[in-house]
Amino acid sequence: MKLVIGNKNYSSWSLRGWLAARQSGLPFEEICVPLYGDDWDEAKRRDANLAPSSGKVPILWDGDAVVWDSLAIIDYLADKVGRDRFWPKEDAARAMARSIVAEMHSGFAALRQAMPMNVRRRVQVETVSDAVRADIVRILQIWAEARARFGQGGPFLFGTFSAADIFYAPVVSRFITYGVGVPGFATAYMQALWEHPWMQAWIQASEDEEWTIEQFEESPQA
Ligand SMILES: N[C@@H](CCC(=O)N[C@@H](CS)C(=O)NCC(=O)O)C(=O)O
């Protein structure tokens, strides 16, 4: 398999696709492309197979099969290696995990726009808009419920590492790098996720990257 991803420091959807590929346990080759610059547009023009359809990353190639969306990548890999590797076994837990992953996939636009993922960055956000605050409150509510109802088996949202953690990993990065204050239970969860060996590998690679994208280095918007 081949996984096309963007700059590790900035590309939150790539992080999800990459964690999904790691979670599958299958071997894959990683193709990292610099996003948002002329290089990326040029690369897409040169190689129509690089980013078919949406022109966005992550993209998983498995022989002739191509999957161009992070959630579809999880579904595709779960079909290949078994649902239990990605989703909780128990119905009530899996129902919630599926719902919160879908909620992340289709929502939280205010948070995403105001605090774009930037793994290397450390800033202290002083004020946030009502819309961003509402997103943060909703995420903390989701984490609290998942941890309280289903988190007994380990430090992650549903105990063991799952698709839910894959989808909320970029949020953990944002909360850390923008200095978002969170309650103790959330700090413990964020620490467990941040210290996960795959996250540590991604963080290290982000720090080693030389690309800088100016629009994501500007002061966070309230
Ligand atoms: N819904 C898509 C979103 C993918 C997406 O927006 N990717 C961004 C990078 S994080 C991208 O490729 N941007 C580059 C572009 O739009 O040219 C998914 O879940 O994978």
The ligand as an SDF file (V2000), in Angstrom:
LIG
                    3D

 20 19  0  0  0  0  0  0  0  0999 V2000
  -12.5840   15.1510    4.1330 N   0  0  0  0  0  0  0  0  0  0  0  0
  -11.1750   14.9840    3.7930 C   0  0  0  0  0  0  0  0  0  0  0  0
  -10.4430   16.2760    4.0340 C   0  0  0  0  0  0  0  0  0  0  0  0
   -9.0320   16.2630    3.4560 C   0  0  0  0  0  0  0  0  0  0  0  0
   -8.3650   17.6250    3.4370 C   0  0  0  0  0  0  0  0  0  0  0  0
   -9.0260   18.6890    3.5640 O   0  0  0  0  0  0  0  0  0  0  0  0
   -7.0420   17.6130    3.2900 N   0  0  0  0  0  0  0  0  0  0  0  0
   -6.2630   18.8370    3.2240 C   0  0  0  0  0  0  0  0  0  0  0  0
   -4.9870   18.6900    4.0510 C   0  0  0  0  0  0  0  0  0  0  0  0
   -5.2350   18.5590    5.7860 S   0  0  0  0  0  0  0  0  0  0  0  0
   -5.7310   19.0550    1.7860 C   0  0  0  0  0  0  0  0  0  0  0  0
   -5.4340   18.1020    1.0910 O   0  0  0  0  0  0  0  0  0  0  0  0
   -5.5430   20.3030    1.3670 N   0  0  0  0  0  0  0  0  0  0  0  0
   -4.8350   20.5870    0.1500 C   0  0  0  0  0  0  0  0  0  0  0  0
   -5.6740   21.1120   -0.9740 C   0  0  0  0  0  0  0  0  0  0  0  0
   -6.8640   21.4060   -0.7060 O   0  0  0  0  0  0  0  0  0  0  0  0
   -5.1170   21.2630   -2.0730 O   0  0  0  0  0  0  0  0  0  0  0  0
  -10.6180   13.8050    4.6220 C   0  0  0  0  0  0  0  0  0  0  0  0
  -11.2780   13.4150    5.5930 O   0  0  0  0  0  0  0  0  0  0  0  0
   -9.5690   13.2370    4.2700 O   0  0  0  0  0  0  0  0  0  0  0  0
  1  2  1  0
  2  3  1  0
  2 18  1  0
  3  4  1  0
  4  5  1  0
  5  6  2  0
  5  7  1  0
  7  8  1  0
  8  9  1  0
  8 11  1  0
  9 10  1  0
 11 12  2  0
 11 13  1  0
 13 14  1  0
 14 15  1  0
 15 16  2  0
 15 17  1  0
 18 19  2  0
 18 20  1  0
M  END
$$$$
